[in-house]
Structures are given as structure tokens and as C-alpha cells.
């Protein structure tokens, strides 16, 4: 007797991200032996406003603004991927009570993947860099950009890592915006509006 496979849901994103996104791939392995650095040009965006970062306590670097369009916040879902419960809750308040966005939250890779299974798909992601289990938000961003179904999903990096090399990494991997922690609510809302095209 053959085992019957349960019917698949054609509208769902594969938990394995169709082989592109595997949870085990996200756990950082031991670093390889150091190699001589490859010379790369530093994007000009990284040099603008860096000195004002510590002075103003936040920095927004929009890398891929969207064309202007009408957005209904009540029908717009933002997925917040943040392991710190206080920060996650505060972002939810800013986005939901402040602007009326629908907010979905995840605190690690498993809950992130589960949040992508829910419909509708999020309209944008706010992504922390340091997540539990040695997972890098940069790795998640790379997997999003490699996945055929969600590669165009706007991603805002929200991290305490705000050195030029961190910003450069975010730009290279295709972040739509980069906000350093701590950040003012107005900076977060401005970045969300910009990447959504409002």
C-alpha cells in the first residue's frame, strides 16, 4: 500500500523556501580562515550623514525607494522580526496605533517562516540583524532576495549595527532602508512610507 501525500497548498510559501531558504542554513557556522580583503568601492550613500548618526541618535539610509502610490494602512501588513520583546512591542505600537498598519511579529527564524505562511503576505519587513541561535538578519535578507516569490518584498534593516561596513552589507544584499537603533518613531514611519511608496 502506498502512502498518500497530503495535498499541498499551492498558495503557501514552502517552509523550506523551495530549497532556497533552509532554517539550518541560517545558523552561522564557524568562521572560515581569514582571507585577504577584496578591495571594493564604498557606496557614496555610506559617507553621507555618518557623523550626524551619534549626534541625532538615528540614521535612515533609503536604498530603493518605491514609486509613489496610494496605500491604505488598514490593508497593509508589516512583519516585524525582532528578538527583543520590548522593542518588538514598541514597533508594533508605533506602526499600528500611530499609523494604523496591520502588524505581524516574529522573534526568531521559525516564527519568521511561520509568519510568511499567513495570508496576506506582508507588504514590508522590519528586520533585526542579531537573532537567536546565531542567525544573522543579513542571511535572512539574502534568502529573501534569492526567493522567487518574495524577492521584491521591501525590507528595512533595524539594527544597533551602524558601522559603515554594516551599512555596506545591507546595501549589497538589497535592503530598502537601514535604520540604526535607537531610532525615533518618525524615522521608522518615514522609512516604512518610503519603501511602500507613500
N, C-alpha and C positions, 0 to 999 in steps of 0.2 A: 504494500500500500504506500502510495506516495504522500509525502507531507504537503499539505496545501499551504501556500504562502498567503498571508493576509493581503487584501487588496491595498495597493499603495494609494496615497492621496496625491494626485498629480499637482495640486496647487501648493503643496508644502515644500519648504526648502529642506533638503536632505540634512538630517542631523550631522551627517559626515561631510556636508557641503560638497556632495558629488565627488568625493575623493580629494577635493582641494583643501578642505578645512577639516582637519582631524584634531580632536582635543589633545591627543598625546603629542602631536607635532608642536603644540603651543607651549609645552613645558620646556623651559630653556635647558639645553644640555650643557655639559661642561664646556667652557670656552675653548676654542681651538688655540693652538700655539700662536703667539703674536706674529703677525706678518708686517712687513714694512708698509706704512700707509701709502695708499694710492693718491696722488695729487688730484684734487677735484676743485673746480671753481666754486666759491662760496656764492650762493644766490644773493643778489643785491638786497632782497627783502630782509635778509637776516641782519643787515647792518643798520637798518633804519629803525630808530626808536629803542635800541637796546639799552642805551644809557638811561632812558626815562623809565625803564622797567622797574628798577628798585625805587625810583622816586614816586611814581604813580601807583605802584603796587599791582599793576596788571598790564598785560600786553596782549593785543589781538593782532594776529597776522592772518589776513584773509588771503588764501592762495587761489581759490577757484570760486569767485562769486557767481551766483546764478543770474540769468536774465530776470528782469522784474516780472512778477506775475501776482495775481490776487491769491491770497492764502486765507483760508478760514481756519483759525487756530483750533476751533472746536472739532474740526475734522483732521487735524494734523497731529501725528503721534511722534514724540521724541523719546528715543530709547537712551536712558542714562546708564552707563556702565561704570560703576564706581564702587570700590570695596568699603569705603568709609561710610557708615550708616548716617552720620550727621551730615556729611557733605551731600550724600545721595538725597536725603530728605530735604535739605535746603534747596538743592537744584530743583527738586520736584515742586516745592512751594513757589519758587521764582517763576518757573515755566507755567505751572498750572494756575495758581492764584493770580500771578502777575499778568499773564497774557492769555490764559485760557487754553493752552496746549494740553493735549492728552499726553500723559507721561507713563512710560513703562520703565521699570527699573531692573537692573541685573547687578550682581555683586561679584560674579566670577564667570569663568568661561561656560560652565554648564548652564547657568541661568541666562547667560547671553544667548546661547544657541537656542534654549527653550523660548526666549522672548522673540526670536526670529520666526518661530513656528506659529505664533499667534497672528491672526489676521485682524486688521490690515497690517502689512509690513510697515515698519516705522518709516517716517519721512526723513528723519535725520538721526544721527547717533552722536552723543557726547561721550567720549571715551577717555578713561584714565589710562595712564601708562603702566603704573605698578598695580598688578592684580594678584590675588592669592595663588599659591602654587608655583611661583616663579614665572608666571605668564607675563609677557610684555604686551602692552596695548599696541605697540608698533607691529608686533607679529599678527595681532588680530586685524589691524588696518591692512597689512599686506595681504592677508587671506581674503578680506572683503573685496579689495581691488582685483584679486585674481578670480573671484567667483562670478560666473556669467550672469547670475540672476540679480545680484545686488552690488555689482561693481560701481554703479553710478550713485549709490547711496551717499548723501552728504555726511561727512564725518568731521566732527570738531574734537581735536585733542584738548583735554583739560587736565593739566598736569603741573606739579611743582617743578618738573624738569624744564628749565627755560634757558639753558645754556645754548650758545649758537649751534653746537653740534646736535642738540636735541631738536631745535627748530629745523635744521637742515634735514635731519632724518624724517621728520614729519612731512616736510615738503616733498622729499624724494619719494615717499611712499604714497603720496596723493591726498594728504589731509586737506580739507577745505578751509579750515581755520585752526589756529593754535592759540589757546588761552592759557596763561600761566596762573597758578594758584599762589596766593589768594587773588580772587578777582571780584570786581564789583558786579552787582546784578545787571547794571546797564551794559557792561561789556559782554556778558553772556547772552543777553537778549539781542544785542546788536549783531553778534556773530550768528546766532540762530536765524534771525531775519535775513541776513546777507546770504547765508548758504541756501536758504529756502527760496530766495528771490523776491522777498517782500520789499 
